[in-house]
Structures are given as structure tokens and as C-alpha cells.
Amino acid sequence: MVHKKVMMTLLASILLISSSGGIAAAANTNSVSGDLFHSGYTTQKRSESIAKTNFVSKIASNNELLLAEDVNVVAPKVSLEVGTRIPQINKQIEIPFSQDLDTTNQELYANDLVIKQLSKVNVPTLNPMMDYTTVVEGNKIVVTFLVDYTDEYAVQVRDSLFIRANGNPASQSEVYITTRNNPVIAESPKVSLVVGTMISQINKQIEIPFTQVLDTTNQEQYAYDLVIRQLGKTNIPTLIPMMDYTTVVEGNKIVVTFLVDYTDEYAVQVRDSLFIRANGNPASESDVYITTRNNPVIAESPKVSLEVGTMIPQINKQIEIPFTQVLDTTNQEQYAYDLVIRQLGKTNIPTVLPMVDYVTAVEGNKLIVTFLVDYSDEYSVQVRDSFFIRANGIPASQSEVFTTTRNVQLIEE
């Protein structure tokens, strides 16, 4: 029985050894598989690393490409097809770009252009700022030739230092050719009156309307472009500008004001225009027009707008005299001389002296009188012989005599 146990133990050991060998072999197999797996893993890792490197390289190269594309997109370019001719009108050409241009140093943009006159030999490149100037209008450079160049030109943007959009310099362009100069003659201003129309003469003034709004530069010189003759008299010379009449511009009208007491009719013509202009273009010669006789319109004189017998309140040594119109402020301190003010309640008191005893100032339609000394009595006040008190240049009418109240001294809290 013991022997059987020993045999069973030996048999079990053999089986165990056999199985452990198998296990070992399996283990070895697993080890090989593991080595292969590890090797494969390493290879995979390496291939992944290479793939990643290639991917990063591809991203980098793509980024460089994108960056290059971005630079090309950001840089402003001349937006003309190759071979396009640039129209030249009134000695100007317009070069459009792909973006709105910066206006900083826009006059220096001329230095980034290379402009050569064609069809002549030994003609040097034009000089910027001497032969042409530049200005920016949105996405365009407007080139203006300064001399009477009427030929064609080769135009190129090259080595851009100044031409920029969003601070980025422009790309070099192809060479473009301009057309020949095509001068456009702007329409001259003309007198817009039907032939035979009479020009109304009111308050020694006539108005001559034109087809365009007139320039105001040298508007007083417009008088010299007019020929005005008085009708109805013999041996009357042509009126003398600046002596017999003056001119001023109001929109599309020349307003002629006669300086002396001419009340007759006149023949009026625009001739040999040197000064009368619209947009810098001289006016065309006109037909001869006849004025009406002078029709004087008497403007209403400003009056004191107080009821007869009204007392003028005197507060803080000041009185306010209201008028029917807003008063002119020219020489407002001189208005004192048009007033007659006397102190009441005392005998042998002379008229109060303007600029010594009182001063005047204008506030809208009111004349403010301020007494300069400690007057506390009542006064009689009248506007008389008005030279200075005016509204729209018209002297004031003589007033009634008004009386002031006694001075009411206001004490500020």
C-alpha cells in the first residue's frame, strides 16, 4: 500500500514535471509572443512617432503655406487684369487696389510708383512731386500730372515703402499702360435768365442768377466781369466797378449793389469773365439784360415798444428799453448818444452825460442803460435823433418821453 502511494507520488511528480515543462514551454511561447508583441508595439510606437513627425512636419509646411498665403492676402495689390489700360482723364489716372489704402503719407505714395513716358526716346522716369502728385481715395491712388503731359505712360508699383493697407506694404505690380489724356471740359456757369427777361431792381440792388452755385473766392472782384450802363441818358459812361457798384455772391446769384443814388434802368452783361466762376470754371458771356427802375422798399424802423405813459423799472441802477425788433450790436456802446436822459425832482440839473453818467449795451431787442453814479431818483428817457440805434441797419424812430421808477436796489442773499 505504501509502495502504491510512493508510485502514485512519483507518477504525479512526473506528470507535474511534464506539465511544468509544457507550462514552461507555454511560458516560453508566451515570452516569444510577448517579445514579438513588445517588438511590434515598439515598431508601432516608432511608426506612430514617424507618422506624428510627418504629420507635424505637414502641419508646419501647411502653416508656412498658409502664412505665405496670408501674406499674399494681406498685402494690397493693384486690382487690374494684366494688360488693362488705365484711362487718363484731365491729366489724372486712377490705380485701384484690392484693399482700402492708408492715407498716412499719401502724398509720398508717388515715390513708390515708376512712371515713364512712352513713344519718346531718352525720356527719363517722371519725378514724383515735380511731375506728378498722388492722393488716396478709398482703394484708389489718384495720380495727377502737373505739367501738360498728353502722351501715354508705363506705370508700375515697385519697391513699395509708402503704399500700405492696414500698415502692410503693397506688392509689386505688373507694368500697366495709360491711355492718352482725354480732357473733359466742365460746363461753364451761365446766366439762367430767358432772353428779354428784365432784372428787378429793389433798394438799389439787382440779382443775377446763374446755372450753378458760384465760387465765393474773389467775389468782390466779380464786379469787373460785368458791363453795366445807365439807360435813358446820353454820354453816360459805363459804370465803374467798386466805385459805382459792388458785388457779392449768394449761392448761384451775384447781388449787385449800386453805391450812388441811381434810380434809372441799366443794361447789364457778363463779358470776358476772369473772376466769375463755378468749380473754378469761368462763366460764359451773357446776353444783355435790362433792369427795372429802382423800387425802394422802406424797411420798418425799430421803435420803442412801450405804451405811452409806461414807467420803466429801474433796478440796480439799470433800466431796460424794449424795441419792436432785435437791435444791431455794432457800436452798441454808442447807442448812449441817441438817448436824452434827464434827472427829475431837482432844479438846474443838466441832461445826464452819455459814457460819463451812463453806458448802453444791447440784449436782443432791449437796450440796457446802466447808470455809473449813485443815482436813485427818477428820470425822463427819450430816443431822439437816432444815429446809432439800428435794426437791420435801419435807424430807430424817435420815441415818446418815458419816466423811470426810483432805483430799487436788490440785495443778493
C-alpha positions, 0 to 999 in steps of 0.5 A, spaced: 500 500 500 505 504 501 509 502 495 502 504 491 502 511 494 510 512 493 508 510 485 502 514 485 507 520 488 512 519 483 507 518 477 504 525 479 511 528 480 512 526 473 506 528 470 507 535 474 514 535 471 511 534 464 506 539 465 511 544 468 515 543 462 509 544 457 507 550 462 514 552 461 514 551 454 507 555 454 511 560 458 516 560 453 511 561 447 508 566 451 515 570 452 516 569 444 509 572 443 510 577 448 517 579 445 514 579 438 508 583 441 513 588 445 517 588 438 511 590 434 508 595 439 515 598 439 515 598 431 508 601 432 510 606 437 516 608 432 511 608 426 506 612 430 512 617 432 514 617 424 507 618 422 506 624 428 513 627 425 510 627 418 504 629 420 507 635 424 512 636 419 505 637 414 502 641 419 508 646 419 509 646 411 501 647 411 502 653 416 508 656 412 503 655 406 498 658 409 502 664 412 505 665 405 498 665 403 496 670 408 501 674 406 499 674 399 492 676 402 494 681 406 498 685 402 494 690 397 495 689 390 493 693 384 486 690 382 487 690 374 487 684 369 494 684 366 494 688 360 488 693 362 489 700 360 488 705 365 484 711 362 487 718 363 482 723 364 484 731 365 491 729 366 489 724 372 489 716 372 486 712 377 490 705 380 485 701 384 487 696 389 484 690 392 484 693 399 482 700 402 489 704 402 492 708 408 492 715 407 498 716 412 503 719 407 499 719 401 502 724 398 509 720 398 505 714 395 508 717 388 515 715 390 513 708 390 510 708 383 515 708 376 512 712 371 515 713 364 513 716 358 512 712 352 513 713 344 519 718 346 526 716 346 531 718 352 525 720 356 527 719 363 522 716 369 517 722 371 519 725 378 514 724 383 512 731 386 515 735 380 511 731 375 506 728 378 502 728 385 498 722 388 492 722 393 488 716 396 481 715 395 478 709 398 482 703 394 484 708 389 491 712 388 489 718 384 495 720 380 495 727 377 500 730 372 502 737 373 505 739 367 501 738 360 503 731 359 498 728 353 502 722 351 501 715 354 505 712 360 508 705 363 506 705 370 508 700 375 508 699 383 515 697 385 519 697 391 513 699 395 515 703 402 509 708 402 503 704 399 500 700 405 493 697 407 492 696 414 500 698 415 502 692 410 506 694 404 503 693 397 506 688 392 509 689 386 505 690 380 505 688 373 507 694 368 500 697 366 499 702 360 495 709 360 491 711 355 492 718 352 489 724 356 482 725 354 480 732 357 473 733 359 471 740 359 466 742 365 460 746 363 461 753 364 456 757 369 451 761 365 446 766 366 439 762 367 435 768 365 430 767 358 432 772 353 428 779 354 427 777 361 428 784 365 432 784 372 428 787 378 431 792 381 429 793 389 433 798 394 438 799 389 440 792 388 439 787 382 440 779 382 443 775 377 442 768 377 446 763 374 446 755 372 450 753 378 452 755 385 458 760 384 465 760 387 465 765 393 473 766 392 474 773 389 467 775 389 468 782 390 472 782 384 466 779 380 464 786 379 469 787 373 466 781 369 460 785 368 458 791 363 453 795 366 450 802 363 445 807 365 439 807 360 435 813 358 441 818 358 446 820 353 454 820 354 453 816 360 459 812 361 459 805 363 459 804 370 465 803 374 466 797 378 467 798 386 466 805 385 459 805 382 457 798 384 459 792 388 458 785 388 457 779 392 455 772 391 449 768 394 449 761 392 448 761 384 446 769 384 451 775 384 447 781 388 449 787 385 449 793 389 449 800 386 453 805 391 450 812 388 443 814 388 441 811 381 434 810 380 434 809 372 434 802 368 441 799 366 443 794 361 447 789 364 452 783 361 457 778 363 463 779 358 470 776 358 469 773 365 476 772 369 473 772 376 466 769 375 466 762 376 463 755 378 468 749 380 473 754 378 470 754 371 469 761 368 462 763 366 460 764 359 458 771 356 451 773 357 446 776 353 444 783 355 439 784 360 435 790 362 433 792 369 427 795 372 427 802 375 429 802 382 423 800 387 425 802 394 422 798 399 422 802 406 424 797 411 420 798 418 424 802 423 425 799 430 421 803 435 420 803 442 415 798 444 412 801 450 405 804 451 405 811 452 405 813 459 409 806 461 414 807 467 420 803 466 423 799 472 429 801 474 433 796 478 440 796 480 441 802 477 439 799 470 433 800 466 431 796 460 428 799 453 424 794 449 424 795 441 419 792 436 425 788 433 432 785 435 437 791 435 444 791 431 450 790 436 455 794 432 457 800 436 452 798 441 456 802 446 454 808 442 447 807 442 448 812 449 448 818 444 441 817 441 438 817 448 436 824 452 436 822 459 434 827 464 434 827 472 427 829 475 425 832 482 431 837 482 432 844 479 438 846 474 440 839 473 443 838 466 441 832 461 445 826 464 452 825 460 452 819 455 459 814 457 460 819 463 453 818 467 451 812 463 453 806 458 448 802 453 449 795 451 444 791 447 440 784 449 436 782 443 431 787 442 432 791 449 437 796 450 440 796 457 442 803 460 446 802 466 447 808 470 455 809 473 453 814 479 449 813 485 443 815 482 436 813 485 431 818 483 427 818 477 428 820 470 425 822 463 428 817 457 427 819 450 430 816 443 431 822 439 435 823 433 437 816 432 444 815 429 446 809 432 440 805 434 439 800 428 435 794 426 437 791 420 441 797 419 435 801 419 435 807 424 430 807 430 424 812 430 424 817 435 420 815 441 415 818 446 418 821 453 418 815 458 419 816 466 423 811 470 421 808 477 426 810 483 432 805 483 430 799 487 436 796 489 436 788 490 440 785 495 443 778 493 442 773 499 
